[in-house]
Amino acid sequence: MRPLGWFWTVVLVLPPLLALLVLPSFGQRMVTLVGIYALMGVGYQLVFGQLGALNLAQGALFGLGAYALALLAPAAGLLALPLAAIVAAATAALVCGPLLRLQSHYFALATLALAALVNLVAVHVADLTGGANGLAGFTAALPTGAALLSLVWACLIVAVVLYARLFRGSLGHQARLLREAPLAAATLGIDGGRWRFAAFVAGAALAGLAGGFSATLSGVVSPDVTSFPIMILCLTSVVLGGSRHPMGAVLGAVIAVCLPEMLRDLQGLWLLAYAAATLVVVRWAPEGLAGLIDRWRGATAAATPLPMLPDSLALSGGPRELVLESVSKSFGGVAALSDVSFTVDRGEVVGLIGPNGSGKTTLLNVIGGLESADGGTIRLDGQRIDGLSPHRIARAGIGRTFQTVPLADETRRGDIVRAITSGAPFLLLDEPAAGASDRERRDIARLVDQVSAAGRGVLIVDHDIDLLTRVCDRLVCLDRGRVIAAGRPAEVRADPRVRATFLGLDEAAA
């Protein structure tokens, strides 16, 4: 992620300073509202921007914070503001267990259902919420005017600065992997469920705090504050401003607050102008207005740090043996793996060969937890790992690369280096030399030699039999999911069944 920098720091601090020094009370109120919506938007960036999950409950959590403030302020006073954030966060934590198991549009629909439920409670539980009439008369002990503006923007500035700093380094890279290559993230030991939980709850806390500030500013809370238009405002403002840029939520909030005021004479037509502005930005500036401004300024995006291999690898510790016993896997009645058994010792390189469709990648997926085995066991020393989630298998000691590079701007070597630098004592390399030049093949061979010399075990799948003969201590050949030969490279290459099925030398098997 791009650092905040001096330019955006000035832009962030300037609105409240100008409002306090030169703007009348109405202008201060507008700036306060910008800060409130921006605070909700920063929370939304955590889930939607960083993890790419379409959360449609952020507006409802904003409304929940507003109601919590209205109910608690008469007794708690100023303390009701942090309590509003806690109520929203606690609600998110209670419901997000089942929600976060869902993917893609199912997650979006589930959060939409949560938003509808919050709105129904606001409308129909009149004894608590005041029903359609809402709640009022709770702001006596709360800040107003300049004091409220200062408090809102102080919270916003802290949120934006923390957001920018948190996602600049390794956390930003992990979030990108979860967003763009979730399987690769899991095989590096990154717990996507824990990430989504933390982002959802932290985003809810910011939404609840923003809702509490909104109730403080207006002095009235009604079911409208939990309605879907609040969610649409949050979503479109973040998209307009920049869903991952540290200042995206702030710029989006400025548009959301100021555009209706500027186009007030058009009455309802301002919505059409807002929709048109959204379409223009999505079409010509998909990175949002903040990214577009950076381009105009000539500011370069912070380069994503490429994985770097140290000059020498430290000797590996941990499990000493990867053991597969009678591993089987079927898809719709078709046996992809049948009673596959072999071992890989630490410091040993084992090549897995076989014709297309023989089950090689399926076996790697089963070992890494991306597919569940139907039978058999997989162990690291005495610890059984089959049945564990991919990130737990990675933490137990299994690293993995993929046939295709997970990240668009990364090289094949970068994918391998990332797996190596994870520190896993066993690595699964899936066709690392596919499409590689002769020079890249030599580079891959050197990497494998370095890993083996550091005492790590390697299970490598590739169609380049010469490369595998060069780097492997043993070869295992699969055909239709079964092991048909195993042993030293020269022995396996000479096996008639291997020559017939993998090398295509039918006459040798006659």
C-alpha positions in Angstrom: 0.0 0.0 0.0 1.1 3.6 -0.7 2.3 5.5 2.4 0.3 8.4 3.5 3.1 11.0 2.8 3.2 14.7 3.5 0.7 15.7 0.8 -2.1 13.5 2.1 -1.2 14.3 5.7 -1.8 17.9 4.9 -5.1 17.1 3.1 -6.2 15.0 6.1 -5.4 17.6 8.8 -6.5 20.7 6.8 -10.4 20.3 6.8 -10.9 20.4 10.6 -8.4 23.3 11.0 -10.1 25.4 8.3 -13.5 24.6 9.7 -12.5 25.6 13.2 -10.7 28.8 12.1 -12.9 30.2 9.3 -16.1 28.3 8.7 -19.5 29.3 10.2 -21.5 26.8 12.3 -23.2 25.2 9.2 -19.8 24.7 7.5 -18.5 23.1 10.7 -21.5 20.8 10.8 -20.7 19.7 7.2 -17.1 19.0 8.0 -18.2 17.0 11.0 -20.5 15.0 8.9 -17.6 14.3 6.4 -15.5 13.0 9.3 -18.3 10.7 10.5 -18.9 9.2 7.1 -15.2 8.9 6.5 -14.8 7.0 9.8 -17.5 4.5 8.7 -15.7 4.2 5.3 -12.3 3.4 6.9 -13.9 0.6 8.7 -15.5 -0.6 5.5 -12.1 -0.5 3.7 -10.8 -3.2 6.1 -13.3 -5.8 4.8 -14.2 -4.6 1.3 -11.0 -2.9 0.3 -8.3 -5.2 1.9 -10.1 -8.5 1.7 -12.4 -8.0 -1.2 -15.5 -9.1 0.6 -18.7 -7.4 -0.1 -20.1 -6.6 3.3 -23.6 -5.1 3.1 -24.1 -4.7 6.9 -21.8 -1.8 7.5 -24.7 0.7 7.3 -26.7 -1.3 9.7 -23.8 -1.5 12.2 -23.5 2.3 11.8 -27.2 2.5 12.8 -26.7 0.1 15.7 -24.0 2.4 17.0 -26.4 5.4 16.8 -29.1 3.5 18.8 -26.5 2.4 21.3 -25.4 6.0 21.8 -29.0 7.2 22.2 -29.8 4.5 24.8 -26.6 4.8 26.8 -25.9 8.5 26.7 -28.4 9.6 29.4 -26.6 7.3 32.0 -23.0 7.1 30.6 -22.5 10.6 29.1 -19.4 10.8 26.9 -18.6 7.2 27.7 -21.5 6.2 25.5 -19.4 7.0 22.4 -16.8 4.2 22.9 -19.6 2.0 24.2 -21.4 2.5 20.8 -18.3 1.1 19.1 -18.2 -1.8 21.5 -21.8 -2.7 21.0 -21.4 -2.7 17.2 -18.2 -4.7 17.4 -19.7 -7.2 19.9 -22.7 -7.7 17.6 -20.4 -8.3 14.7 -18.3 -10.8 16.7 -21.5 -12.8 17.7 -22.8 -13.1 14.2 -19.7 -13.3 12.1 -18.9 -17.0 12.9 -21.4 -18.4 10.4 -21.2 -15.4 8.1 -17.5 -15.7 7.5 -17.8 -19.4 6.4 -19.6 -18.1 3.4 -17.8 -17.0 0.2 -18.5 -14.5 -2.6 -22.2 -13.5 -3.1 -23.3 -15.8 -0.3 -21.4 -13.6 2.2 -23.0 -10.5 0.6 -26.5 -11.9 0.9 -25.9 -13.0 4.5 -24.7 -9.6 5.5 -27.7 -8.0 3.7 -30.0 -10.3 5.8 -28.2 -9.0 8.9 -28.8 -5.5 7.9 -32.5 -6.2 7.2 -32.8 -7.8 10.7 -31.3 -4.7 12.4 -33.7 -2.5 10.5 -36.7 -4.6 11.5 -35.7 -4.5 15.2 -35.4 -0.7 14.9 -38.9 -0.4 13.4 -40.8 -3.0 15.4 -39.2 -3.1 18.9 -40.7 0.2 19.8 -40.3 -0.2 23.6 -36.6 -0.1 23.1 -36.0 1.9 19.9 -39.0 4.2 19.9 -40.3 2.6 16.7 -40.9 4.8 13.7 -40.7 7.9 16.0 -37.2 7.1 17.1 -35.3 8.5 20.1 -34.5 12.1 21.0 -33.3 14.2 24.0 -30.2 12.2 24.8 -27.4 14.7 23.9 -27.3 16.8 27.1 -24.0 15.4 28.3 -22.4 15.1 24.8 -20.1 17.4 22.9 -21.5 19.8 20.3 -20.2 22.2 17.7 -16.4 22.7 17.6 -15.8 20.2 20.4 -17.6 17.4 18.5 -15.9 18.4 15.2 -12.5 18.1 16.9 -13.3 14.7 18.5 -14.6 13.2 15.3 -11.6 14.3 13.2 -9.1 13.3 15.9 -10.6 9.7 15.8 -10.6 9.8 12.0 -7.0 11.0 11.8 -5.9 8.2 14.1 -7.8 5.6 12.1 -6.4 6.7 8.8 -2.8 6.9 10.1 -3.1 3.4 11.7 -4.7 2.0 8.5 -1.9 3.3 6.3 0.8 2.0 8.6 -0.7 -1.4 9.3 -1.1 -2.2 5.6 2.2 -0.9 4.3 4.4 -3.9 5.2 3.9 -7.6 5.7 0.2 -7.2 6.7 -0.5 -5.5 3.5 1.1 -8.3 1.5 -0.8 -10.9 3.5 -4.1 -9.1 2.8 -3.2 -8.9 -0.9 -2.6 -12.7 -0.9 -5.9 -13.3 0.8 -7.7 -11.1 -1.6 -6.0 -12.2 -4.9 -4.7 -15.7 -4.1 -6.5 -17.2 -1.1 -5.2 -20.7 -1.7 -1.6 -19.5 -1.8 -2.2 -17.5 1.4 -3.5 -20.6 3.2 -0.5 -22.7 2.1 1.7 -20.1 3.7 0.0 -20.5 7.0 -2.2 -17.4 6.8 -5.5 -18.0 8.6 -8.1 -16.3 6.4 -10.9 -16.9 8.9 -9.0 -15.1 11.6 -8.2 -12.2 9.2 -11.9 -11.9 8.2 -13.0 -12.0 11.8 -10.6 -9.3 12.9 -11.4 -7.1 9.9 -15.2 -7.5 10.3 -15.1 -6.7 14.0 -12.7 -3.8 13.7 -14.7 -2.4 10.8 -17.9 -2.8 12.8 -16.3 -0.9 15.7 -15.5 2.1 13.5 -19.0 1.9 12.0 -20.5 1.9 15.5 -18.4 4.8 16.6 -19.3 6.8 13.5 -23.0 6.0 14.2 -22.6 7.3 17.7 -21.1 10.5 16.4 -23.9 10.8 13.9 -26.5 10.5 16.7 -24.6 13.1 18.7 -24.6 15.5 15.8 -28.3 15.1 14.8 -29.7 14.7 18.3 -32.3 12.2 16.9 -32.1 8.5 16.0 -34.8 6.9 13.8 -35.0 3.6 11.8 -33.7 5.6 8.8 -30.2 5.4 10.2 -30.2 1.6 9.8 -31.7 1.7 6.3 -30.0 0.5 3.1 -29.3 4.0 1.6 -26.7 4.4 4.4 -25.0 1.3 3.1 -25.2 2.4 -0.5 -23.6 5.8 0.6 -20.8 3.9 2.4 -20.1 1.6 -0.5 -20.2 4.2 -3.3 -18.1 6.7 -1.4 -15.4 4.2 -0.7 -15.4 3.1 -4.3 -15.3 6.7 -5.5 -12.5 7.7 -3.2 -10.4 4.5 -3.5 -11.2 1.2 -1.7 -7.7 0.6 -0.5 -6.1 4.0 -0.5 -5.6 5.4 3.0 -7.4 8.6 2.0 -10.1 6.9 -0.2 -12.8 7.0 2.5 -12.1 10.6 3.3 -12.4 11.8 -0.3 -15.4 9.6 -0.8 -17.1 11.1 2.2 -16.4 14.7 0.9 -18.3 13.8 -2.3 -21.1 12.0 -0.4 -21.7 15.1 1.8 -20.9 18.0 -0.5 -22.4 16.8 -3.8 -26.1 16.7 -2.6 -25.6 20.2 -1.1 -24.1 21.6 -4.3 -26.9 20.1 -6.3 -29.7 20.9 -3.9 -31.5 22.9 -6.5 -31.9 19.8 -8.7 -33.8 18.1 -5.9 -33.8 14.3 -6.5 -31.7 14.6 -9.6 -28.6 14.8 -7.5 -28.8 11.0 -7.2 -28.5 10.8 -11.0 -25.4 13.1 -10.8 -24.0 10.9 -8.0 -24.5 7.7 -10.0 -22.9 9.3 -13.1 -19.9 10.4 -11.1 -19.6 6.8 -9.7 -19.7 5.3 -13.2 -17.1 7.8 -14.5 -14.7 6.9 -11.7 -15.2 3.2 -12.0 -14.6 3.4 -15.8 -11.7 5.7 -16.0 -10.1 5.6 -12.5 -10.7 2.2 -11.0 -8.2 3.0 -8.3 -10.5 5.8 -7.1 -10.1 9.5 -6.9 -7.2 9.3 -4.4 -5.3 7.1 -6.8 -6.1 9.4 -9.7 -4.8 12.4 -7.8 -1.6 10.4 -7.1 -1.2 9.8 -10.8 -1.7 13.5 -11.6 0.9 14.3 -8.9 3.3 11.9 -10.4 3.5 9.9 -7.1 4.6 6.4 -7.6 2.9 3.5 -5.9 4.8 1.8 -3.2 6.4 -1.2 -4.8 5.3 -4.6 -3.4 8.4 -6.1 -1.8 9.4 -9.2 -3.8 10.4 -12.3 -1.9 14.1 -12.4 -1.4 16.1 -15.5 -0.8 19.0 -15.1 1.7 22.5 -15.8 0.6 22.5 -19.0 2.6 19.6 -21.0 4.1 19.8 -22.0 7.7 19.6 -25.7 8.5 16.0 -26.7 8.9 14.5 -28.2 12.1 11.1 -29.6 12.8 9.6 -32.8 11.4 12.0 -35.2 9.8 9.7 -37.3 7.6 6.6 -36.9 5.5 4.7 -40.2 5.3 1.9 -41.1 3.0 0.1 -44.4 3.6 -2.6 -45.7 1.3 -3.9 -42.3 0.3 -7.0 -42.4 -1.9 -9.2 -39.7 -3.4 -12.2 -39.9 -5.8 -14.2 -37.3 -7.7 -17.7 -38.4 -8.6 -16.8 -42.1 -8.6 -13.6 -41.5 -10.6 -10.5 -42.6 -8.6 -8.0 -39.8 -8.8 -5.7 -41.5 -6.2 -5.6 -45.1 -5.2 -3.6 -46.4 -2.3 -0.7 -44.0 -2.8 2.1 -44.7 -0.3 5.7 -43.3 -0.1 7.8 -41.1 2.1 9.9 -38.0 1.8 12.7 -37.5 4.2 14.0 -34.1 5.3 17.0 -33.2 3.0 15.7 -35.5 0.2 14.2 -34.4 -3.1 11.5 -36.7 -4.5 10.1 -36.2 -8.0 6.5 -37.0 -8.8 6.0 -37.9 -12.5 3.2 -39.3 -14.6 1.1 -38.5 -17.6 -1.5 -35.7 -17.5 -4.5 -36.7 -15.3 -2.5 -39.2 -13.4 -3.2 -37.5 -10.0 0.0 -35.6 -9.4 -1.5 -32.2 -8.6 -4.4 -33.8 -6.8 -1.9 -35.6 -4.5 -0.2 -32.2 -3.7 -3.6 -30.7 -3.0 -4.5 -33.6 -0.6 -1.1 -33.3 1.2 -1.6 -29.5 1.6 -5.2 -29.8 2.7 -6.8 -28.1 -0.3 -8.6 -31.4 -1.0 -9.6 -33.9 1.7 -8.5 -37.5 1.3 -11.1 -40.2 1.2 -8.9 -42.8 2.8 -5.4 -43.4 4.1 -3.2 -41.2 6.3 -0.6 -38.4 5.9 1.8 -37.8 8.7 4.7 -35.5 9.6 6.7 -37.8 11.9 4.0 -39.0 14.3 1.6 -36.1 13.7 -1.4 -36.9 11.5 -2.1 -33.9 9.2 -4.8 -35.2 6.9 -8.1 -33.5 7.8 -6.4 -30.3 9.0 -7.2 -27.0 7.4 -4.6 -25.8 4.8 -3.2 -23.0 7.1 -2.7 -25.5 9.9 -0.9 -27.9 7.7 1.3 -25.1 6.5 2.1 -24.2 10.1 2.9 -27.9 10.8 5.6 -27.8 8.2 4.3 -28.0 4.6 5.0 -25.2 2.1 3.5 -25.1 -1.4 3.8 -23.5 -4.9 1.3 -23.6 -7.7 1.2 -24.3 -11.4 0.2 -20.7 -12.1 1.8 -17.8 -10.4 -0.7 -16.6 -7.7 0.0 -12.9 -8.1 -0.1 -11.2 -11.5 3.0 -9.1 -11.1 5.1 -11.9 -9.6 7.6 -14.3 -11.3 7.6 -18.1 -11.0 10.8 -17.8 -9.1 9.1 -15.4 -6.6 6.4 -18.0 -5.9 9.1 -20.6 -5.1 11.2 -18.1 -3.0 8.1 -17.2 -1.0 7.5 -20.9 -0.2 11.1 -21.3 0.8 11.2 -18.2 3.0 8.2 -19.5 4.9 10.6 -21.7 6.7 8.6 -24.9 6.1 10.8 -28.1 6.4 8.9 -29.7 3.5 8.1 -28.1 0.2 5.6 -29.1 -2.5 6.6 -27.7 -5.9 3.9 -28.0 -8.6 5.5 -27.8 -12.1 8.0 -25.0 -11.3 9.6 -25.4 -14.7 6.5 -25.2 -16.8 7.1 -22.7 -19.6 10.5 -21.8 -18.2 13.5 -21.0 -20.3 16.8 -23.0 -20.0 18.2 -20.3 -17.8 15.2 -20.4 -15.5 15.4 -24.2 -15.3 19.0 -23.9 -14.2 17.9 -21.3 -11.6 15.2 -23.6 -10.3 17.7 -26.5 -10.1 20.0 -24.3 -8.0 17.1 -23.3 -5.7 16.1 -26.9 -5.1 19.8 -27.8 -4.4 20.0 -25.0 -1.8 16.8 -26.2 -0.2 18.0 -29.8 0.0 21.4 -28.7 1.3 19.6 -26.8 4.1 18.0 -30.1 5.3 14.5 -29.6 3.8 12.5 -32.2 2.0 11.1 -31.4 -1.4 8.3 -33.2 -3.4 8.5 -31.8 -6.9 6.0 -32.3 -9.8 7.2 -31.6 -13.3 7.1 -32.9 -16.8 10.8 -32.1 -17.4 12.3 -35.5 -16.8 15.8 -34.3 -17.3 15.4 -31.6 -14.7 14.0 -34.1 -12.2 16.8 -36.6 -13.0 19.3 -33.8 -12.2 17.8 -32.6 -8.9 15.9 -35.6 -7.4 17.2 -38.4 -5.2 14.1 -40.6 -6.1 11.3 -40.6 -8.5 7.7 -41.8 -8.0 5.6 -42.4 -11.1 1.8 -42.3 -11.0 -0.6 -43.6 -13.6 -4.4 -43.3 -13.1 -3.8 -42.5 -9.5 -1.6 -45.5 -8.7 2.1 -45.7 -8.0 3.5 -47.8 -10.8 7.2 -47.3 -10.1 9.4 -45.8 -7.4 13.2 -45.6 -7.0 16.3 -43.9 -8.1 15.8 -41.7 -11.3 17.7 -44.0 -13.6 15.8 -47.1 -12.4 12.4 -45.4 -12.8 13.2 -44.0 -16.2 14.2 -47.5 -17.3 11.0 -49.1 -16.0 8.9 -50.4 -19.0 5.6 -49.1 -17.5 7.1 -45.6 -17.0 8.5 -45.6 -20.5 5.1 -46.6 -21.9 2.8 -44.3 -19.9 4.9 -41.3 -19.2 7.7 -41.2 -21.8 5.5 -42.4 -24.6 7.8 -45.2 -25.7 5.3 -47.9 -26.3 7.7 -50.2 -28.0 9.8 -50.5 -24.9 6.9 -52.1 -23.0 6.2 -54.7 -25.7 
